[in-house]
Amino acid sequence: MKLLTEKVTDKVAFAQARDVAEGDKLWIDRSTNTFKMGSSPGHPSTSEVRDNGGWKQCGPFTVSWFDANVMDAKVTDGVSLKTSSTKSRAVRPCIDPAGTAKSKCGKWYVDHK
């Protein structure tokens, strides 16, 4: 699973997973409030995101038979990332593999200037 952003404006982020199985669930978490962008990407902890107002979940998006057997991948809808030239929301990709009780999330990501 990985996080994708637009190449030019970085205003939108998506979660993508490859080698998926039918029934897997994929989503993207997005912080409620923004973070100040630095000269390199930021990776706040879950505690920092929680203390900055928490997050909302976009999804989950369930992997279909077609996603798993033809596309072998799933991409979420996009969520807002940058809100200005100096502020960005924190985002992270998450997946809940079918047949397991344990979901996994990637690192939080805050875009850079």
C-alpha positions in Angstrom: 0.0 0.0 0.0 1.3 3.5 -0.8 0.3 7.1 -0.8 0.0 9.0 -4.1 -0.2 12.7 -4.7 -0.8 14.9 -7.7 2.5 15.7 -9.5 2.1 19.4 -10.1 -0.1 21.0 -7.4 -0.2 18.3 -4.7 -3.7 19.4 -3.8 -5.0 15.8 -3.7 -3.8 12.5 -2.2 -4.9 8.9 -2.9 -4.2 5.5 -1.3 -3.2 2.6 -3.6 -2.7 -1.1 -2.9 -1.4 -3.7 -5.2 -1.6 -7.5 -5.0 -5.1 -7.1 -3.4 -7.6 -9.8 -2.7 -11.4 -9.6 -3.1 -12.9 -8.2 0.1 -9.9 -6.3 1.2 -10.8 -2.8 2.4 -8.6 0.3 1.5 -9.0 3.8 2.8 -7.2 7.1 3.4 -7.1 9.0 6.7 -6.9 12.8 6.5 -6.2 15.1 9.4 -9.1 17.5 10.4 -6.7 20.4 10.7 -3.7 21.5 8.8 0.0 21.4 9.6 2.7 24.0 8.6 4.7 22.7 5.7 8.5 22.7 5.9 11.2 22.4 3.3 10.9 18.5 3.3 7.9 16.2 3.8 6.8 15.8 7.4 5.8 12.6 9.2 3.8 13.5 12.4 3.0 10.8 14.8 -0.5 9.6 15.3 -0.4 11.3 18.7 0.5 14.6 17.0 -2.3 14.3 14.5 -4.8 13.4 17.3 -3.6 16.4 19.4 -4.1 18.7 16.3 -7.8 17.8 16.0 -7.8 14.2 14.9 -8.7 12.8 11.5 -11.5 11.7 9.2 -11.6 8.4 7.3 -12.3 8.5 3.5 -13.7 5.0 2.8 -13.4 2.2 3.2 -13.4 1.1 -0.5 -13.9 -2.7 -0.8 -11.8 -4.5 -3.4 -14.0 -6.2 -6.0 -13.4 -9.4 -7.9 -12.4 -7.2 -10.9 -10.0 -5.1 -8.8 -8.4 -8.3 -7.5 -8.3 -10.5 -10.5 -8.1 -8.1 -13.5 -6.5 -4.9 -12.2 -4.6 -6.5 -9.2 -4.9 -3.0 -7.5 -7.2 -0.6 -5.8 -7.1 3.2 -5.6 -9.2 5.3 -3.2 -11.0 8.5 -4.1 -8.8 11.5 -3.6 -8.8 13.7 -0.5 -7.7 17.3 0.0 -4.0 17.6 0.9 -2.6 21.2 0.5 -4.8 24.0 1.6 -2.4 26.9 0.8 1.3 27.4 -0.1 2.2 26.9 3.5 -0.4 24.5 5.0 -1.1 20.8 4.3 -3.3 18.2 5.9 -1.7 15.0 7.2 -2.7 11.9 5.2 -2.0 8.2 5.5 -3.1 5.1 3.5 -4.7 2.1 5.4 -5.8 -1.4 4.5 -7.8 -4.1 6.2 -7.0 -7.4 4.5 -10.0 -9.7 4.0 -10.2 -12.5 6.5 -8.0 -10.8 9.1 -8.9 -8.8 12.2 -5.9 -6.5 11.8 -5.8 -3.3 9.7 -2.5 -1.6 8.8 -1.8 2.0 8.1 1.3 3.7 6.6 3.1 6.7 8.1 1.4 10.1 8.2 2.5 12.4 5.5 2.5 16.2 5.4 3.5 17.8 2.1 6.4 20.2 1.7 7.0 23.6 0.1 
